[in-house]
Amino acid sequence: MSFYKIPANYAPGFVPQRYVFLNDAAASTLTARIADARTDRTVAELALRDLWMPQIEVSALLRRMNAAAPFETGATGLYAPATRTMALSVAVGSTRAVDRIFLPATRATRAGEPLTSLPAVRLIGRGESDELSVHCRTQCTAVLAVIAGGTATQHTYSVTAAGAALFRLDAAEFPEAEQFELSVTADGVESHFRYEVAETPDGGRRLAWLNETGGIDRYTFPLTEELRYEIVRRRLLLGEAGHVQSEAVGEQRWRLGSAYEPAAVLDALARLAASPAVWASTAEGWTPVDTVSDSVRLARTGTLQHLTLEIRPRQRGGRL
């Protein structure tokens, strides 16, 4: 008995991924064990009965294993956190497939490809941080040029990765900076980015979201167009006693507006509404939120566009 087909290494884990097993010994019952390859923790066990070529689809299990979250360490640098990939071990009986690493993504990516949906030119507030992920299978290096008063100071970073690396930029570490120029090289592929330092608008909301490539993007919505408090009540009708309220839960809902942006930025923000994971920056750190909007509204004015979407705390009755 053997595995007939297994997913490719570094495949996107949020689309169907199948292991196909060849039961040429005609065993009536097979037991499949699916585990986290890094910790050997069992994720699922399956009983496969009377199947000559059973298939095991693992994307739902990979979604449960996903632990990606905005990366905060307090220091600018290049990192390779294990939480940005999922490592899976699949065994049927005593036969084990080669371990595979998956990205928390919905489309395939290439070695060296930046894992971002935002364009290469970005804004960052003086007290804000940002992160930029890249598909890296071996070695990743980054050169950051901090430009202040017409003078550039370079900083070099390096990390060994197995699937994904990320560069974290903390603008507060460079209070005099006016621009940042970042060059990232992963598996021989070089990418360039530029940050313009801008003032963070009062009342702005910074969101982070998991994009389709498995990276996490960030953007500050400068406008809070509406804040409302919605109350959901449940009532029981008890005959002559009438209606009795059994539960009342209130939750905040925020409608946020973007700045007027080029189409490339608005395209990335529109996909935020369909992201499997979104966070809002709060006093307690990054807080998971739901995007309530079933559609994203664009206001078209000249060549730039304005986007609005609505969010709420993921925790029922929560506040932001």
Contacts in CASP RR format, 6 or more apart in sequence:
PFRMAT RR
TARGET T0000
AUTHOR 0000-0000-0000
METHOD contacts of the structure
MODEL  1
MSFYKIPANYAPGFVPQRYVFLNDAAASTLTARIADARTDRTVAELALRD
LWMPQIEVSALLRRMNAAAPFETGATGLYAPATRTMALSVAVGSTRAVDR
IFLPATRATRAGEPLTSLPAVRLIGRGESDELSVHCRTQCTAVLAVIAGG
TATQHTYSVTAAGAALFRLDAAEFPEAEQFELSVTADGVESHFRYEVAET
PDGGRRLAWLNETGGIDRYTFPLTEELRYEIVRRRLLLGEAGHVQSEAVG
EQRWRLGSAYEPAAVLDALARLAASPAVWASTAEGWTPVDTVSDSVRLAR
TGTLQHLTLEIRPRQRGGRL
1 21 0 8 1.000
1 22 0 8 1.000
1 23 0 8 1.000
1 24 0 8 1.000
1 25 0 8 1.000
1 27 0 8 1.000
1 92 0 8 1.000
1 95 0 8 1.000
2 21 0 8 1.000
2 22 0 8 1.000
2 24 0 8 1.000
2 95 0 8 1.000
3 19 0 8 1.000
3 20 0 8 1.000
3 21 0 8 1.000
3 22 0 8 1.000
3 90 0 8 1.000
3 92 0 8 1.000
3 95 0 8 1.000
3 97 0 8 1.000
4 20 0 8 1.000
4 21 0 8 1.000
4 22 0 8 1.000
4 53 0 8 1.000
5 18 0 8 1.000
5 19 0 8 1.000
5 20 0 8 1.000
6 19 0 8 1.000
6 20 0 8 1.000
6 90 0 8 1.000
6 97 0 8 1.000
6 98 0 8 1.000
6 100 0 8 1.000
7 17 0 8 1.000
7 18 0 8 1.000
7 19 0 8 1.000
7 58 0 8 1.000
7 100 0 8 1.000
7 102 0 8 1.000
8 100 0 8 1.000
9 100 0 8 1.000
9 101 0 8 1.000
10 85 0 8 1.000
10 101 0 8 1.000
10 102 0 8 1.000
10 103 0 8 1.000
10 109 0 8 1.000
10 111 0 8 1.000
10 135 0 8 1.000
10 137 0 8 1.000
10 163 0 8 1.000
11 17 0 8 1.000
11 100 0 8 1.000
11 102 0 8 1.000
11 103 0 8 1.000
11 108 0 8 1.000
12 102 0 8 1.000
12 103 0 8 1.000
12 105 0 8 1.000
12 106 0 8 1.000
12 107 0 8 1.000
12 108 0 8 1.000
12 109 0 8 1.000
12 214 0 8 1.000
13 58 0 8 1.000
13 59 0 8 1.000
13 62 0 8 1.000
13 63 0 8 1.000
13 86 0 8 1.000
13 102 0 8 1.000
13 103 0 8 1.000
13 104 0 8 1.000
13 105 0 8 1.000
14 59 0 8 1.000
14 62 0 8 1.000
14 63 0 8 1.000
14 66 0 8 1.000
14 104 0 8 1.000
14 105 0 8 1.000
14 106 0 8 1.000
14 276 0 8 1.000
15 59 0 8 1.000
15 106 0 8 1.000
15 107 0 8 1.000
16 57 0 8 1.000
16 59 0 8 1.000
17 57 0 8 1.000
17 58 0 8 1.000
17 59 0 8 1.000
17 62 0 8 1.000
17 102 0 8 1.000
18 55 0 8 1.000
18 56 0 8 1.000
18 57 0 8 1.000
18 58 0 8 1.000
19 55 0 8 1.000
19 56 0 8 1.000
19 58 0 8 1.000
19 90 0 8 1.000
19 97 0 8 1.000
20 53 0 8 1.000
20 54 0 8 1.000
20 55 0 8 1.000
20 56 0 8 1.000
21 30 0 8 1.000
21 32 0 8 1.000
21 48 0 8 1.000
21 53 0 8 1.000
21 54 0 8 1.000
21 55 0 8 1.000
21 56 0 8 1.000
21 92 0 8 1.000
21 95 0 8 1.000
22 52 0 8 1.000
22 53 0 8 1.000
23 30 0 8 1.000
23 48 0 8 1.000
23 51 0 8 1.000
23 52 0 8 1.000
23 53 0 8 1.000
23 54 0 8 1.000
24 52 0 8 1.000
26 52 0 8 1.000
28 49 0 8 1.000
28 50 0 8 1.000
29 47 0 8 1.000
29 48 0 8 1.000
29 49 0 8 1.000
29 50 0 8 1.000
30 47 0 8 1.000
30 48 0 8 1.000
30 49 0 8 1.000
30 51 0 8 1.000
30 54 0 8 1.000
30 92 0 8 1.000
30 93 0 8 1.000
31 45 0 8 1.000
31 46 0 8 1.000
31 47 0 8 1.000
31 48 0 8 1.000
31 92 0 8 1.000
31 93 0 8 1.000
32 45 0 8 1.000
32 46 0 8 1.000
32 47 0 8 1.000
32 48 0 8 1.000
32 54 0 8 1.000
32 56 0 8 1.000
32 90 0 8 1.000
32 91 0 8 1.000
32 92 0 8 1.000
32 93 0 8 1.000
33 42 0 8 1.000
33 44 0 8 1.000
33 45 0 8 1.000
33 90 0 8 1.000
33 91 0 8 1.000
33 92 0 8 1.000
33 93 0 8 1.000
34 42 0 8 1.000
34 43 0 8 1.000
34 44 0 8 1.000
34 45 0 8 1.000
34 46 0 8 1.000
34 56 0 8 1.000
34 58 0 8 1.000
34 61 0 8 1.000
34 88 0 8 1.000
34 89 0 8 1.000
34 90 0 8 1.000
35 41 0 8 1.000
35 42 0 8 1.000
35 43 0 8 1.000
35 88 0 8 1.000
35 89 0 8 1.000
35 90 0 8 1.000
35 91 0 8 1.000
36 43 0 8 1.000
36 65 0 8 1.000
36 86 0 8 1.000
36 87 0 8 1.000
36 88 0 8 1.000
36 89 0 8 1.000
37 87 0 8 1.000
37 88 0 8 1.000
37 89 0 8 1.000
37 99 0 8 1.000
37 100 0 8 1.000
38 82 0 8 1.000
38 87 0 8 1.000
40 89 0 8 1.000
43 61 0 8 1.000
43 64 0 8 1.000
43 65 0 8 1.000
43 88 0 8 1.000
44 61 0 8 1.000
46 56 0 8 1.000
48 54 0 8 1.000
48 92 0 8 1.000
54 92 0 8 1.000
56 90 0 8 1.000
58 88 0 8 1.000
58 90 0 8 1.000
61 88 0 8 1.000
62 86 0 8 1.000
62 88 0 8 1.000
62 102 0 8 1.000
62 104 0 8 1.000
63 276 0 8 1.000
65 86 0 8 1.000
65 88 0 8 1.000
66 86 0 8 1.000
66 104 0 8 1.000
66 276 0 8 1.000
66 277 0 8 1.000
67 83 0 8 1.000
68 83 0 8 1.000
68 84 0 8 1.000
68 104 0 8 1.000
68 210 0 8 1.000
68 214 0 8 1.000
68 215 0 8 1.000
68 216 0 8 1.000
68 277 0 8 1.000
69 83 0 8 1.000
69 216 0 8 1.000
69 277 0 8 1.000
69 279 0 8 1.000
69 286 0 8 1.000
70 131 0 8 1.000
70 208 0 8 1.000
70 216 0 8 1.000
70 218 0 8 1.000
70 279 0 8 1.000
70 286 0 8 1.000
71 79 0 8 1.000
71 81 0 8 1.000
71 131 0 8 1.000
71 166 0 8 1.000
71 168 0 8 1.000
71 216 0 8 1.000
72 129 0 8 1.000
72 168 0 8 1.000
72 285 0 8 1.000
72 286 0 8 1.000
73 79 0 8 1.000
73 168 0 8 1.000
74 129 0 8 1.000
74 168 0 8 1.000
74 170 0 8 1.000
75 168 0 8 1.000
75 170 0 8 1.000
75 173 0 8 1.000
76 144 0 8 1.000
76 155 0 8 1.000
76 168 0 8 1.000
76 169 0 8 1.000
76 170 0 8 1.000
76 173 0 8 1.000
76 174 0 8 1.000
77 142 0 8 1.000
77 157 0 8 1.000
77 167 0 8 1.000
77 168 0 8 1.000
77 169 0 8 1.000
78 140 0 8 1.000
78 141 0 8 1.000
78 142 0 8 1.000
78 157 0 8 1.000
78 158 0 8 1.000
78 159 0 8 1.000
78 165 0 8 1.000
78 166 0 8 1.000
78 167 0 8 1.000
78 168 0 8 1.000
79 159 0 8 1.000
79 165 0 8 1.000
79 166 0 8 1.000
79 167 0 8 1.000
79 168 0 8 1.000
80 136 0 8 1.000
80 140 0 8 1.000
80 159 0 8 1.000
80 160 0 8 1.000
80 161 0 8 1.000
80 162 0 8 1.000
80 163 0 8 1.000
80 164 0 8 1.000
80 165 0 8 1.000
80 166 0 8 1.000
81 166 0 8 1.000
84 103 0 8 1.000
84 104 0 8 1.000
84 133 0 8 1.000
84 163 0 8 1.000
84 164 0 8 1.000
84 166 0 8 1.000
84 214 0 8 1.000
84 215 0 8 1.000
85 101 0 8 1.000
85 102 0 8 1.000
85 103 0 8 1.000
85 104 0 8 1.000
85 162 0 8 1.000
85 163 0 8 1.000
85 164 0 8 1.000
86 101 0 8 1.000
86 102 0 8 1.000
86 103 0 8 1.000
86 104 0 8 1.000
87 99 0 8 1.000
87 100 0 8 1.000
87 101 0 8 1.000
87 102 0 8 1.000
88 99 0 8 1.000
88 100 0 8 1.000
88 101 0 8 1.000
88 102 0 8 1.000
89 96 0 8 1.000
89 97 0 8 1.000
89 99 0 8 1.000
90 96 0 8 1.000
90 97 0 8 1.000
90 100 0 8 1.000
91 97 0 8 1.000
101 162 0 8 1.000
101 163 0 8 1.000
103 109 0 8 1.000
103 115 0 8 1.000
103 135 0 8 1.000
103 163 0 8 1.000
103 164 0 8 1.000
103 213 0 8 1.000
103 214 0 8 1.000
104 210 0 8 1.000
104 214 0 8 1.000
104 215 0 8 1.000
105 115 0 8 1.000
105 212 0 8 1.000
105 213 0 8 1.000
105 214 0 8 1.000
105 215 0 8 1.000
106 212 0 8 1.000
107 212 0 8 1.000
107 213 0 8 1.000
109 115 0 8 1.000
109 135 0 8 1.000
109 213 0 8 1.000
109 214 0 8 1.000
110 135 0 8 1.000
110 189 0 8 1.000
111 135 0 8 1.000
111 136 0 8 1.000
111 137 0 8 1.000
111 186 0 8 1.000
111 187 0 8 1.000
111 189 0 8 1.000
112 134 0 8 1.000
112 135 0 8 1.000
112 136 0 8 1.000
112 186 0 8 1.000
112 187 0 8 1.000
112 188 0 8 1.000
112 189 0 8 1.000
112 191 0 8 1.000
113 134 0 8 1.000
113 135 0 8 1.000
113 189 0 8 1.000
113 213 0 8 1.000
114 132 0 8 1.000
114 133 0 8 1.000
114 134 0 8 1.000
114 135 0 8 1.000
114 184 0 8 1.000
114 191 0 8 1.000
114 193 0 8 1.000
115 133 0 8 1.000
115 134 0 8 1.000
115 135 0 8 1.000
115 164 0 8 1.000
115 211 0 8 1.000
115 213 0 8 1.000
115 214 0 8 1.000
115 215 0 8 1.000
116 132 0 8 1.000
116 133 0 8 1.000
116 211 0 8 1.000
116 213 0 8 1.000
116 215 0 8 1.000
116 217 0 8 1.000
117 211 0 8 1.000
117 212 0 8 1.000
117 213 0 8 1.000
117 217 0 8 1.000
117 267 0 8 1.000
117 268 0 8 1.000
117 271 0 8 1.000
118 217 0 8 1.000
118 219 0 8 1.000
118 264 0 8 1.000
118 265 0 8 1.000
118 268 0 8 1.000
119 262 0 8 1.000
119 264 0 8 1.000
119 265 0 8 1.000
119 268 0 8 1.000
120 191 0 8 1.000
120 192 0 8 1.000
120 193 0 8 1.000
120 194 0 8 1.000
121 193 0 8 1.000
121 194 0 8 1.000
121 196 0 8 1.000
122 130 0 8 1.000
122 193 0 8 1.000
122 194 0 8 1.000
122 195 0 8 1.000
122 196 0 8 1.000
123 195 0 8 1.000
123 196 0 8 1.000
123 197 0 8 1.000
123 198 0 8 1.000
123 220 0 8 1.000
124 130 0 8 1.000
124 169 0 8 1.000
124 171 0 8 1.000
124 180 0 8 1.000
124 195 0 8 1.000
124 196 0 8 1.000
124 197 0 8 1.000
124 198 0 8 1.000
125 171 0 8 1.000
125 197 0 8 1.000
125 198 0 8 1.000
125 199 0 8 1.000
125 200 0 8 1.000
125 220 0 8 1.000
126 171 0 8 1.000
126 172 0 8 1.000
126 175 0 8 1.000
126 197 0 8 1.000
126 199 0 8 1.000
126 200 0 8 1.000
127 171 0 8 1.000
127 172 0 8 1.000
127 200 0 8 1.000
128 171 0 8 1.000
128 172 0 8 1.000
128 200 0 8 1.000
128 206 0 8 1.000
128 218 0 8 1.000
128 220 0 8 1.000
129 168 0 8 1.000
129 169 0 8 1.000
129 170 0 8 1.000
129 171 0 8 1.000
129 172 0 8 1.000
129 218 0 8 1.000
130 168 0 8 1.000
130 169 0 8 1.000
130 171 0 8 1.000
130 195 0 8 1.000
130 218 0 8 1.000
131 166 0 8 1.000
131 167 0 8 1.000
131 168 0 8 1.000
131 169 0 8 1.000
131 216 0 8 1.000
131 218 0 8 1.000
132 166 0 8 1.000
132 167 0 8 1.000
132 169 0 8 1.000
132 182 0 8 1.000
132 184 0 8 1.000
132 193 0 8 1.000
133 164 0 8 1.000
133 165 0 8 1.000
133 166 0 8 1.000
133 167 0 8 1.000
133 213 0 8 1.000
133 214 0 8 1.000
133 215 0 8 1.000
133 216 0 8 1.000
134 140 0 8 1.000
134 164 0 8 1.000
134 165 0 8 1.000
134 166 0 8 1.000
134 167 0 8 1.000
134 184 0 8 1.000
134 186 0 8 1.000
134 191 0 8 1.000
135 163 0 8 1.000
135 164 0 8 1.000
135 186 0 8 1.000
135 187 0 8 1.000
135 213 0 8 1.000
136 159 0 8 1.000
136 161 0 8 1.000
136 163 0 8 1.000
136 164 0 8 1.000
136 165 0 8 1.000
136 186 0 8 1.000
136 187 0 8 1.000
137 161 0 8 1.000
137 162 0 8 1.000
137 163 0 8 1.000
137 187 0 8 1.000
138 160 0 8 1.000
138 161 0 8 1.000
138 187 0 8 1.000
139 158 0 8 1.000
139 159 0 8 1.000
139 160 0 8 1.000
139 161 0 8 1.000
139 186 0 8 1.000
139 187 0 8 1.000
140 158 0 8 1.000
140 159 0 8 1.000
140 160 0 8 1.000
140 161 0 8 1.000
140 165 0 8 1.000
140 184 0 8 1.000
140 185 0 8 1.000
140 186 0 8 1.000
140 187 0 8 1.000
141 156 0 8 1.000
141 157 0 8 1.000
141 158 0 8 1.000
141 159 0 8 1.000
141 184 0 8 1.000
141 185 0 8 1.000
142 156 0 8 1.000
142 157 0 8 1.000
142 158 0 8 1.000
142 167 0 8 1.000
142 182 0 8 1.000
142 183 0 8 1.000
142 184 0 8 1.000
142 185 0 8 1.000
143 154 0 8 1.000
143 155 0 8 1.000
143 156 0 8 1.000
143 157 0 8 1.000
143 182 0 8 1.000
143 183 0 8 1.000
144 154 0 8 1.000
144 155 0 8 1.000
144 156 0 8 1.000
144 157 0 8 1.000
144 167 0 8 1.000
144 169 0 8 1.000
144 180 0 8 1.000
144 181 0 8 1.000
144 182 0 8 1.000
145 152 0 8 1.000
145 153 0 8 1.000
145 154 0 8 1.000
145 180 0 8 1.000
145 181 0 8 1.000
145 182 0 8 1.000
145 183 0 8 1.000
146 152 0 8 1.000
146 153 0 8 1.000
146 154 0 8 1.000
146 155 0 8 1.000
146 174 0 8 1.000
146 177 0 8 1.000
146 180 0 8 1.000
147 177 0 8 1.000
147 178 0 8 1.000
147 179 0 8 1.000
147 180 0 8 1.000
147 181 0 8 1.000
148 174 0 8 1.000
148 176 0 8 1.000
148 177 0 8 1.000
148 178 0 8 1.000
149 176 0 8 1.000
149 178 0 8 1.000
150 178 0 8 1.000
152 181 0 8 1.000
157 167 0 8 1.000
159 165 0 8 1.000
161 186 0 8 1.000
164 214 0 8 1.000
164 215 0 8 1.000
165 186 0 8 1.000
166 215 0 8 1.000
166 216 0 8 1.000
167 182 0 8 1.000
167 184 0 8 1.000
169 180 0 8 1.000
169 182 0 8 1.000
169 195 0 8 1.000
171 177 0 8 1.000
171 180 0 8 1.000
171 195 0 8 1.000
171 197 0 8 1.000
174 180 0 8 1.000
177 197 0 8 1.000
178 196 0 8 1.000
178 197 0 8 1.000
179 194 0 8 1.000
179 195 0 8 1.000
179 196 0 8 1.000
179 197 0 8 1.000
180 194 0 8 1.000
180 195 0 8 1.000
180 197 0 8 1.000
181 192 0 8 1.000
181 193 0 8 1.000
181 194 0 8 1.000
181 195 0 8 1.000
182 192 0 8 1.000
182 193 0 8 1.000
182 194 0 8 1.000
182 195 0 8 1.000
183 190 0 8 1.000
183 191 0 8 1.000
183 192 0 8 1.000
183 193 0 8 1.000
184 190 0 8 1.000
184 191 0 8 1.000
184 192 0 8 1.000
184 193 0 8 1.000
185 191 0 8 1.000
200 220 0 8 1.000
201 220 0 8 1.000
201 222 0 8 1.000
201 223 0 8 1.000
203 222 0 8 1.000
203 224 0 8 1.000
204 220 0 8 1.000
204 221 0 8 1.000
204 222 0 8 1.000
204 223 0 8 1.000
204 224 0 8 1.000
205 220 0 8 1.000
205 221 0 8 1.000
205 224 0 8 1.000
205 254 0 8 1.000
205 256 0 8 1.000
205 280 0 8 1.000
205 281 0 8 1.000
206 218 0 8 1.000
206 219 0 8 1.000
206 220 0 8 1.000
206 221 0 8 1.000
206 280 0 8 1.000
206 281 0 8 1.000
207 218 0 8 1.000
207 219 0 8 1.000
207 220 0 8 1.000
207 221 0 8 1.000
207 256 0 8 1.000
207 272 0 8 1.000
207 278 0 8 1.000
207 279 0 8 1.000
207 280 0 8 1.000
207 281 0 8 1.000
207 289 0 8 1.000
207 311 0 8 1.000
208 216 0 8 1.000
208 217 0 8 1.000
208 218 0 8 1.000
208 278 0 8 1.000
208 279 0 8 1.000
208 281 0 8 1.000
208 286 0 8 1.000
209 216 0 8 1.000
209 217 0 8 1.000
209 272 0 8 1.000
209 275 0 8 1.000
209 277 0 8 1.000
209 278 0 8 1.000
209 279 0 8 1.000
210 216 0 8 1.000
210 275 0 8 1.000
210 276 0 8 1.000
210 277 0 8 1.000
210 278 0 8 1.000
211 217 0 8 1.000
211 268 0 8 1.000
211 271 0 8 1.000
211 275 0 8 1.000
212 271 0 8 1.000
217 268 0 8 1.000
217 272 0 8 1.000
219 258 0 8 1.000
219 265 0 8 1.000
219 268 0 8 1.000
219 269 0 8 1.000
219 272 0 8 1.000
221 256 0 8 1.000
221 257 0 8 1.000
221 258 0 8 1.000
222 257 0 8 1.000
222 258 0 8 1.000
222 259 0 8 1.000
223 256 0 8 1.000
223 257 0 8 1.000
223 258 0 8 1.000
223 259 0 8 1.000
224 254 0 8 1.000
224 255 0 8 1.000
224 256 0 8 1.000
224 257 0 8 1.000
225 255 0 8 1.000
225 256 0 8 1.000
225 257 0 8 1.000
225 308 0 8 1.000
226 253 0 8 1.000
226 254 0 8 1.000
226 255 0 8 1.000
227 252 0 8 1.000
227 253 0 8 1.000
227 254 0 8 1.000
227 255 0 8 1.000
228 252 0 8 1.000
228 253 0 8 1.000
229 250 0 8 1.000
229 251 0 8 1.000
229 252 0 8 1.000
229 253 0 8 1.000
230 250 0 8 1.000
230 251 0 8 1.000
230 252 0 8 1.000
230 253 0 8 1.000
231 248 0 8 1.000
231 249 0 8 1.000
231 250 0 8 1.000
232 248 0 8 1.000
232 249 0 8 1.000
232 250 0 8 1.000
232 251 0 8 1.000
233 245 0 8 1.000
233 247 0 8 1.000
233 248 0 8 1.000
234 245 0 8 1.000
234 246 0 8 1.000
234 247 0 8 1.000
234 248 0 8 1.000
235 243 0 8 1.000
235 244 0 8 1.000
235 245 0 8 1.000
235 246 0 8 1.000
236 243 0 8 1.000
236 244 0 8 1.000
236 245 0 8 1.000
236 246 0 8 1.000
237 243 0 8 1.000
237 244 0 8 1.000
238 244 0 8 1.000
249 316 0 8 1.000
249 317 0 8 1.000
250 317 0 8 1.000
251 312 0 8 1.000
251 313 0 8 1.000
251 316 0 8 1.000
251 317 0 8 1.000
251 318 0 8 1.000
251 319 0 8 1.000
252 312 0 8 1.000
252 313 0 8 1.000
252 318 0 8 1.000
252 319 0 8 1.000
252 320 0 8 1.000
253 292 0 8 1.000
253 310 0 8 1.000
253 311 0 8 1.000
253 312 0 8 1.000
254 310 0 8 1.000
254 311 0 8 1.000
254 312 0 8 1.000
254 320 0 8 1.000
255 308 0 8 1.000
255 309 0 8 1.000
255 310 0 8 1.000
256 308 0 8 1.000
256 309 0 8 1.000
256 310 0 8 1.000
256 311 0 8 1.000
257 306 0 8 1.000
257 307 0 8 1.000
257 308 0 8 1.000
257 309 0 8 1.000
258 265 0 8 1.000
258 266 0 8 1.000
258 269 0 8 1.000
258 306 0 8 1.000
258 307 0 8 1.000
258 308 0 8 1.000
259 306 0 8 1.000
260 301 0 8 1.000
260 304 0 8 1.000
260 305 0 8 1.000
260 306 0 8 1.000
261 269 0 8 1.000
261 304 0 8 1.000
261 305 0 8 1.000
261 306 0 8 1.000
261 307 0 8 1.000
262 303 0 8 1.000
262 304 0 8 1.000
263 305 0 8 1.000
266 298 0 8 1.000
266 305 0 8 1.000
266 307 0 8 1.000
269 296 0 8 1.000
269 307 0 8 1.000
269 309 0 8 1.000
270 296 0 8 1.000
270 298 0 8 1.000
270 307 0 8 1.000
272 278 0 8 1.000
272 291 0 8 1.000
272 309 0 8 1.000
273 291 0 8 1.000
273 293 0 8 1.000
273 294 0 8 1.000
273 295 0 8 1.000
273 296 0 8 1.000
273 309 0 8 1.000
274 291 0 8 1.000
275 291 0 8 1.000
277 288 0 8 1.000
278 288 0 8 1.000
278 289 0 8 1.000
278 290 0 8 1.000
278 291 0 8 1.000
278 311 0 8 1.000
279 286 0 8 1.000
279 287 0 8 1.000
279 288 0 8 1.000
279 289 0 8 1.000
280 286 0 8 1.000
280 287 0 8 1.000
280 289 0 8 1.000
280 311 0 8 1.000
280 320 0 8 1.000
281 287 0 8 1.000
282 320 0 8 1.000
287 313 0 8 1.000
287 314 0 8 1.000
287 320 0 8 1.000
288 313 0 8 1.000
288 314 0 8 1.000
288 315 0 8 1.000
289 311 0 8 1.000
289 312 0 8 1.000
289 313 0 8 1.000
289 314 0 8 1.000
289 320 0 8 1.000
290 311 0 8 1.000
290 312 0 8 1.000
290 313 0 8 1.000
290 314 0 8 1.000
291 309 0 8 1.000
291 310 0 8 1.000
291 311 0 8 1.000
292 310 0 8 1.000
292 311 0 8 1.000
292 312 0 8 1.000
293 309 0 8 1.000
293 310 0 8 1.000
296 307 0 8 1.000
296 308 0 8 1.000
296 309 0 8 1.000
297 307 0 8 1.000
297 308 0 8 1.000
297 309 0 8 1.000
298 305 0 8 1.000
298 306 0 8 1.000
298 307 0 8 1.000
299 305 0 8 1.000
299 306 0 8 1.000
299 307 0 8 1.000
299 308 0 8 1.000
311 320 0 8 1.000
313 319 0 8 1.000
313 320 0 8 1.000
END
